[in-house]
Amino acid sequence: MKPTLNSELWELIERLNTKETLPETGLRRNSIYYPLISYINHTIALLLSGSYDEAALFIRRARREMQDRNFERTEYILICQTYLSQLQAYLKKHKLLSPMGEEWIDEE
């Protein structure tokens, strides 16, 4: 049985794809935000499907994308950072990761 997501994590998930939060051109394939948005949304889908190690892999990819691009600290980027930290804490707290998933999530 999957553990229940806390309300704060759900709120972040809901805010990540709102028109108010997403970068204006973020869903265009040629946008600099597109890979990050894709990685973030992969973490959501993988989390909901119970693919926790794979979610950890995309947490790592999203963090690297934010590091490599050095995005301006917009509301979207700040929510992404908070979401990724909370998702990592959730996965660890509930012991949902294999040793490989732990390794992916701890690479920083």
ChimeraX commands (.cxc) that place a marker at each C-alpha (Angstrom):
marker #1 position 0.00,0.00,0.00 radius 0.5
marker #1 position 1.31,3.44,-0.99 radius 0.5
marker #1 position 1.77,6.01,1.76 radius 0.5
marker #1 position -0.50,9.05,1.64 radius 0.5
marker #1 position 0.97,12.26,0.29 radius 0.5
marker #1 position 0.89,15.13,2.75 radius 0.5
marker #1 position -1.19,18.20,1.91 radius 0.5
marker #1 position 1.84,20.47,1.50 radius 0.5
marker #1 position 3.33,18.20,-1.18 radius 0.5
marker #1 position -0.06,18.01,-2.94 radius 0.5
marker #1 position -0.35,21.80,-2.89 radius 0.5
marker #1 position 3.06,22.16,-4.55 radius 0.5
marker #1 position 2.14,19.57,-7.19 radius 0.5
marker #1 position -1.05,21.47,-7.96 radius 0.5
marker #1 position 0.74,24.84,-8.19 radius 0.5
marker #1 position 3.54,23.66,-10.47 radius 0.5
marker #1 position 1.42,23.56,-13.63 radius 0.5
marker #1 position -0.87,26.53,-13.16 radius 0.5
marker #1 position -0.86,29.37,-15.68 radius 0.5
marker #1 position 0.12,31.72,-12.85 radius 0.5
marker #1 position 3.22,29.72,-11.96 radius 0.5
marker #1 position 4.55,28.23,-15.20 radius 0.5
marker #1 position 6.98,30.36,-17.18 radius 0.5
marker #1 position 5.03,32.00,-20.02 radius 0.5
marker #1 position 6.79,30.05,-22.79 radius 0.5
marker #1 position 7.61,27.04,-20.64 radius 0.5
marker #1 position 5.56,24.49,-22.56 radius 0.5
marker #1 position 7.07,25.35,-25.92 radius 0.5
marker #1 position 9.63,22.74,-26.96 radius 0.5
marker #1 position 12.22,25.40,-27.78 radius 0.5
marker #1 position 11.88,27.07,-24.35 radius 0.5
marker #1 position 14.85,26.88,-21.99 radius 0.5
marker #1 position 12.36,25.79,-19.31 radius 0.5
marker #1 position 10.93,22.87,-21.28 radius 0.5
marker #1 position 13.39,20.18,-20.10 radius 0.5
marker #1 position 12.99,21.23,-16.47 radius 0.5
marker #1 position 9.20,21.28,-16.69 radius 0.5
marker #1 position 9.31,17.83,-18.29 radius 0.5
marker #1 position 11.56,16.46,-15.55 radius 0.5
marker #1 position 9.34,17.93,-12.82 radius 0.5
marker #1 position 6.21,16.46,-14.39 radius 0.5
marker #1 position 7.92,13.10,-14.78 radius 0.5
marker #1 position 8.56,13.08,-11.01 radius 0.5
marker #1 position 4.86,13.69,-10.39 radius 0.5
marker #1 position 3.72,10.91,-12.73 radius 0.5
marker #1 position 6.32,8.46,-11.40 radius 0.5
marker #1 position 5.43,9.28,-7.80 radius 0.5
marker #1 position 1.73,8.72,-8.42 radius 0.5
marker #1 position 2.40,5.44,-10.22 radius 0.5
marker #1 position 4.62,4.15,-7.41 radius 0.5
marker #1 position 7.81,4.19,-9.49 radius 0.5
marker #1 position 9.86,5.70,-6.68 radius 0.5
marker #1 position 13.39,4.93,-7.87 radius 0.5
marker #1 position 12.57,6.39,-11.25 radius 0.5
marker #1 position 11.16,9.49,-9.52 radius 0.5
marker #1 position 14.51,9.81,-7.73 radius 0.5
marker #1 position 16.29,9.69,-11.09 radius 0.5
marker #1 position 14.17,12.57,-12.37 radius 0.5
marker #1 position 14.72,14.53,-9.15 radius 0.5
marker #1 position 18.42,14.30,-9.95 radius 0.5
marker #1 position 17.85,15.36,-13.56 radius 0.5
marker #1 position 15.71,18.34,-12.54 radius 0.5
marker #1 position 18.30,19.51,-10.01 radius 0.5
marker #1 position 21.08,19.23,-12.57 radius 0.5
marker #1 position 19.02,21.17,-15.09 radius 0.5
marker #1 position 18.50,23.96,-12.56 radius 0.5
marker #1 position 22.22,23.99,-11.75 radius 0.5
marker #1 position 23.35,23.92,-15.36 radius 0.5
marker #1 position 20.94,26.62,-16.54 radius 0.5
marker #1 position 21.24,28.85,-13.48 radius 0.5
marker #1 position 17.67,30.07,-13.98 radius 0.5
marker #1 position 16.50,33.39,-12.59 radius 0.5
marker #1 position 14.86,32.81,-9.20 radius 0.5
marker #1 position 11.26,33.08,-10.37 radius 0.5
marker #1 position 8.25,31.79,-8.47 radius 0.5
marker #1 position 8.32,28.64,-10.62 radius 0.5
marker #1 position 11.97,27.91,-9.82 radius 0.5
marker #1 position 11.43,28.50,-6.11 radius 0.5
marker #1 position 8.43,26.16,-6.09 radius 0.5
marker #1 position 10.46,23.54,-7.99 radius 0.5
marker #1 position 13.24,23.71,-5.41 radius 0.5
marker #1 position 10.80,23.36,-2.53 radius 0.5
marker #1 position 8.90,20.56,-4.26 radius 0.5
marker #1 position 12.07,18.57,-5.04 radius 0.5
marker #1 position 13.30,18.88,-1.45 radius 0.5
marker #1 position 9.94,17.82,-0.04 radius 0.5
marker #1 position 9.62,14.95,-2.49 radius 0.5
marker #1 position 13.09,13.72,-1.56 radius 0.5
marker #1 position 12.21,13.91,2.15 radius 0.5
marker #1 position 8.94,12.04,1.52 radius 0.5
marker #1 position 10.69,9.23,-0.37 radius 0.5
marker #1 position 13.31,8.86,2.35 radius 0.5
marker #1 position 10.90,9.15,5.28 radius 0.5
marker #1 position 8.74,6.35,3.93 radius 0.5
marker #1 position 11.76,4.24,2.88 radius 0.5
marker #1 position 10.49,3.97,-0.70 radius 0.5
marker #1 position 13.87,3.82,-2.42 radius 0.5
marker #1 position 16.22,0.99,-3.27 radius 0.5
marker #1 position 19.95,1.55,-2.71 radius 0.5
marker #1 position 20.18,2.73,-6.34 radius 0.5
marker #1 position 17.34,5.22,-5.84 radius 0.5
marker #1 position 19.04,6.49,-2.67 radius 0.5
marker #1 position 22.26,6.96,-4.63 radius 0.5
marker #1 position 20.49,8.93,-7.37 radius 0.5
marker #1 position 18.74,11.18,-4.90 radius 0.5
marker #1 position 21.83,11.85,-2.79 radius 0.5
marker #1 position 24.11,12.86,-5.70 radius 0.5
marker #1 position 24.71,16.56,-5.27 radius 0.5
marker link #1:1,2 radius 0.2
marker link #1:2,3 radius 0.2
marker link #1:3,4 radius 0.2
marker link #1:4,5 radius 0.2
marker link #1:5,6 radius 0.2
marker link #1:6,7 radius 0.2
marker link #1:7,8 radius 0.2
marker link #1:8,9 radius 0.2
marker link #1:9,10 radius 0.2
marker link #1:10,11 radius 0.2
marker link #1:11,12 radius 0.2
marker link #1:12,13 radius 0.2
marker link #1:13,14 radius 0.2
marker link #1:14,15 radius 0.2
marker link #1:15,16 radius 0.2
marker link #1:16,17 radius 0.2
marker link #1:17,18 radius 0.2
marker link #1:18,19 radius 0.2
marker link #1:19,20 radius 0.2
marker link #1:20,21 radius 0.2
marker link #1:21,22 radius 0.2
marker link #1:22,23 radius 0.2
marker link #1:23,24 radius 0.2
marker link #1:24,25 radius 0.2
marker link #1:25,26 radius 0.2
marker link #1:26,27 radius 0.2
marker link #1:27,28 radius 0.2
marker link #1:28,29 radius 0.2
marker link #1:29,30 radius 0.2
marker link #1:30,31 radius 0.2
marker link #1:31,32 radius 0.2
marker link #1:32,33 radius 0.2
marker link #1:33,34 radius 0.2
marker link #1:34,35 radius 0.2
marker link #1:35,36 radius 0.2
marker link #1:36,37 radius 0.2
marker link #1:37,38 radius 0.2
marker link #1:38,39 radius 0.2
marker link #1:39,40 radius 0.2
marker link #1:40,41 radius 0.2
marker link #1:41,42 radius 0.2
marker link #1:42,43 radius 0.2
marker link #1:43,44 radius 0.2
marker link #1:44,45 radius 0.2
marker link #1:45,46 radius 0.2
marker link #1:46,47 radius 0.2
marker link #1:47,48 radius 0.2
marker link #1:48,49 radius 0.2
marker link #1:49,50 radius 0.2
marker link #1:50,51 radius 0.2
marker link #1:51,52 radius 0.2
marker link #1:52,53 radius 0.2
marker link #1:53,54 radius 0.2
marker link #1:54,55 radius 0.2
marker link #1:55,56 radius 0.2
marker link #1:56,57 radius 0.2
marker link #1:57,58 radius 0.2
marker link #1:58,59 radius 0.2
marker link #1:59,60 radius 0.2
marker link #1:60,61 radius 0.2
marker link #1:61,62 radius 0.2
marker link #1:62,63 radius 0.2
marker link #1:63,64 radius 0.2
marker link #1:64,65 radius 0.2
marker link #1:65,66 radius 0.2
marker link #1:66,67 radius 0.2
marker link #1:67,68 radius 0.2
marker link #1:68,69 radius 0.2
marker link #1:69,70 radius 0.2
marker link #1:70,71 radius 0.2
marker link #1:71,72 radius 0.2
marker link #1:72,73 radius 0.2
marker link #1:73,74 radius 0.2
marker link #1:74,75 radius 0.2
marker link #1:75,76 radius 0.2
marker link #1:76,77 radius 0.2
marker link #1:77,78 radius 0.2
marker link #1:78,79 radius 0.2
marker link #1:79,80 radius 0.2
marker link #1:80,81 radius 0.2
marker link #1:81,82 radius 0.2
marker link #1:82,83 radius 0.2
marker link #1:83,84 radius 0.2
marker link #1:84,85 radius 0.2
marker link #1:85,86 radius 0.2
marker link #1:86,87 radius 0.2
marker link #1:87,88 radius 0.2
marker link #1:88,89 radius 0.2
marker link #1:89,90 radius 0.2
marker link #1:90,91 radius 0.2
marker link #1:91,92 radius 0.2
marker link #1:92,93 radius 0.2
marker link #1:93,94 radius 0.2
marker link #1:94,95 radius 0.2
marker link #1:95,96 radius 0.2
marker link #1:96,97 radius 0.2
marker link #1:97,98 radius 0.2
marker link #1:98,99 radius 0.2
marker link #1:99,100 radius 0.2
marker link #1:100,101 radius 0.2
marker link #1:101,102 radius 0.2
marker link #1:102,103 radius 0.2
marker link #1:103,104 radius 0.2
marker link #1:104,105 radius 0.2
marker link #1:105,106 radius 0.2
marker link #1:106,107 radius 0.2
marker link #1:107,108 radius 0.2
view
